[in-house]
Amino acid sequence: MKRYLLDTNTVIALLNDKDSPPSQHLRQFTPARVCISSIVAHELFYGAFKSQRSERNLALVNALQFAGSI
């Protein structure tokens, strides 16, 4: 089974624009086929904590479902 490892910029783009071409493309796959590295997870949480809208951004990062694929 082919899996997709997303980088930080891709995940941020997906969070910011749910109608973007990458978002539309990834919707055809189950969450088990999409994963992020532990480094990406750290960068997402770090960025969310440091942002002006930290509560909103932390909620977005926490809502990500990668089926334990980190």
C-alpha positions in Angstrom: 0.0 0.0 0.0 1.4 3.4 -1.0 1.6 5.9 1.8 2.1 9.7 1.8 4.6 11.4 4.1 3.7 15.1 4.3 6.1 17.9 5.1 5.3 20.8 7.3 4.6 23.3 4.5 2.1 20.9 3.0 0.3 20.3 6.3 0.1 24.0 6.9 -1.3 24.6 3.4 -3.9 21.9 4.0 -4.9 23.5 7.3 -5.2 26.9 5.8 -7.1 26.0 2.6 -9.2 22.9 2.7 -10.2 23.4 -1.0 -6.7 23.5 -2.3 -5.6 21.0 -5.0 -3.4 19.1 -2.4 -6.4 18.9 0.0 -8.7 17.6 -2.7 -6.1 15.0 -3.8 -5.6 13.7 -0.2 -9.3 13.3 0.5 -9.3 10.3 -1.8 -7.1 8.4 0.7 -7.9 6.9 4.1 -6.1 8.5 7.1 -4.0 5.3 7.4 -2.3 6.2 4.1 -1.3 9.7 5.2 1.5 10.3 7.7 3.8 12.9 9.1 7.2 12.6 10.7 7.8 13.4 14.4 9.8 16.4 13.2 6.8 17.7 11.3 4.6 17.1 14.4 7.0 19.1 16.5 7.2 22.0 14.0 3.4 22.2 13.8 3.0 22.3 17.6 5.9 24.7 18.0 4.5 27.0 15.4 1.0 26.8 16.9 2.3 27.7 20.4 4.3 30.7 19.1 1.6 32.0 16.8 -0.7 35.0 17.5 -3.7 32.7 17.4 -2.3 29.9 19.4 -5.6 28.5 20.7 -7.1 28.3 17.2 -3.9 26.8 15.7 -3.4 24.3 18.5 -7.0 23.1 18.0 -6.3 22.7 14.3 -3.1 20.7 14.9 -4.8 18.6 17.6 -7.6 17.8 15.2 -5.3 16.2 12.7 -6.0 12.5 12.3 -3.0 10.6 11.1 -4.2 7.3 12.6 -1.1 7.1 14.8 1.1 7.5 11.7 3.8 9.7 13.1 
